[in-house]
Amino acid sequence: MLARYHAIEHWTGDTKLQQQLWALAQYHTPDKRAGDYTQAIMDLGATICRRRKPSCLLCPIEENCQAAAKGLTEKLPIAKPKKNIPLKQVTLTLIRNSKGEIFLQKRPPSGVWGGLWSLPEKQSIASELADLAKQPCDTLETILHTFSHFRLEITPEVYQLDTTKAQTLFAVMEASESVWYNINQPAQTLGLAAPIKKLLQQYANTVHL
Ligand code: SF4
């Protein structure tokens, strides 16, 4: 609310600004009945000067509010600036066998989704896939997952294998690090990366339509 009252057009989480806001808060706090004042400010913030859509017409301090005077009440307070993090892209494969199970691989212990079960990256199994299924039979909606240092755009492609080809794939990959995953009876113990869980759910919803 202080950011609006003083029309501060910067992100208020900044340390220097926090100090200024603290000084302003102290300046406004009366010597007498400070507790009542603080309670009133909290009530005003909760009911009138809400973070979104403040009710300025009902506000008892509207006359002296700089944001109201400058037409900035909807723009303030300024949100935390977003970090400009790079975007990476990957194509993940949902390879399904004739029973409708999906092929999962365990990720290496370190790195992205370390030790969790995931869908194979198309690039990493390109040669095996080329022999088994030339084209995806379906695609799902692209999803965006944000890590601390980059965003990952995931394009899922669905491939269908017959029994023989599914067995071949399983044999080619290390069986202990691979599994055919039944989306209708998901194994509770299988640790899935969050976006993989989301993709499998998206796939299950599509299949059950
Ligand atoms: S006039 Fe509007 S923006 Fe200013 S303090 Fe009141 S409710 Fe908040």
Residues whose N, C-alpha, C, O or C-beta is under 5 A from the ligand:
A	BS01	SF4	R4 I48 C49 P54 S55 C56 C59 I61 E62 C65 A67 A68 T73
